[in-house]
């Protein structure tokens, strides 16, 4: 059984020691999530359990006590996009990704953002579904919120080119804001830049963001490796 015990991610870390533990927890959890995400195996559920105090969680691949509840699910044969549009088979995902490759490359070159990063965000957000719309109102390939798009002008967010264009602009600006730190930019894309700033320019300890960041970064590194000569 794989497990990791750490501080309560919803508590604010005020001391240096607490901050160190929080960073270690995020690193270890991220590594574990990435490992499960890359596994081409049967569906794997990660459980979160608490100790007797109800404050210190343990993450494992099976229930360990009565407090155990599913924290994240990984499936080696399908992707479940954040948009909530339903599972996408890996062959279908590969076909969609291939079809969007020229567009992604063109927009990436236009805005100075790595194509591998754009593809990673698109894959996790929508599974390359240009018509995806989340229950929260995020739209299209990069699941752009209309309020975010309005910062840059008027866009048809169901248009693949316009959606990737505005999403790339936003990622570019986040990378600039956080000094080129891809991890923080990805966290800000999910949770908002103000959440990252309020967290001391660290990944916010939100359950969704702690799941999101390692999944995007794993794909980003994989797409980078595939593009290397």
NORDA-V806649 format. One record per backbone hydrogen bond with DSSP energy under -0.5 kcal/mol. CO is the residue of the C=O (numbers start at 0). NH is the residue of the N-H. If there is no record, write none. Layout:
CO,NH + CO,NH
//
This chain:
1,60 + 3,58 + 5,56 + 7,10 + 11,13 + 14,18 + 15,19 + 16,20 + 17,21 + 18,22 + 19,23 + 20,24 + 21,25 + 22,26 + 23,27 + 24,28 + 25,29 + 26,30 + 27,31 + 28,32 + 29,33 + 30,34 + 31,35 + 32,36 + 33,37 + 34,38 + 38,40 + 40,75 + 43,73 + 44,46 + 45,70 + 45,71 + 46,59 + 47,68 + 48,57 + 50,53 + 54,56 + 55,50 + 56,5 + 57,48 + 58,3 + 59,46 + 64,67 + 68,47 + 71,45 + 73,43 + 76,89 + 78,80 + 78,87 + 80,83 + 85,80 + 87,78 + 88,92 + 89,93 + 90,94 + 91,95 + 92,96 + 93,97 + 94,98 + 95,99 + 96,100 + 97,100 + 99,103 + 100,104 + 101,105 + 102,106 + 103,107 + 104,108 + 105,109 + 106,110 + 107,111 + 107,112 + 113,117 + 114,118 + 115,119 + 116,120 + 117,121 + 118,122 + 119,123 + 120,124 + 121,125 + 121,126 + 121,127 + 122,126 + 123,81 + 124,82 + 127,129 + 128,131 + 131,139 + 133,136 + 137,133 + 138,143 + 139,142 + 143,138 + 144,147 + 144,148 + 145,149 + 147,150 + 148,151 + 148,152 + 154,156 + 155,158 + 157,159 + 158,162 + 159,163 + 160,164 + 161,165 + 162,166 + 163,167 + 164,168 + 165,169 + 166,170 + 167,171 + 168,172 + 169,173 + 170,174 + 171,175 + 172,176 + 173,177 + 174,179 + 175,178 + 177,180 + 179,181 + 180,184 + 181,185 + 182,186 + 183,187 + 184,188 + 185,189 + 186,190 + 187,191 + 191,195 + 192,196 + 193,197 + 194,198 + 195,200 + 195,201 + 196,199 + 203,205 + 205,209 + 206,210 + 207,211 + 208,212 + 209,213 + 210,214 + 211,215 + 212,216 + 213,217 + 214,218 + 215,219 + 216,220 + 217,221 + 218,222 + 219,223 + 220,224 + 221,225 + 222,226 + 223,227
//
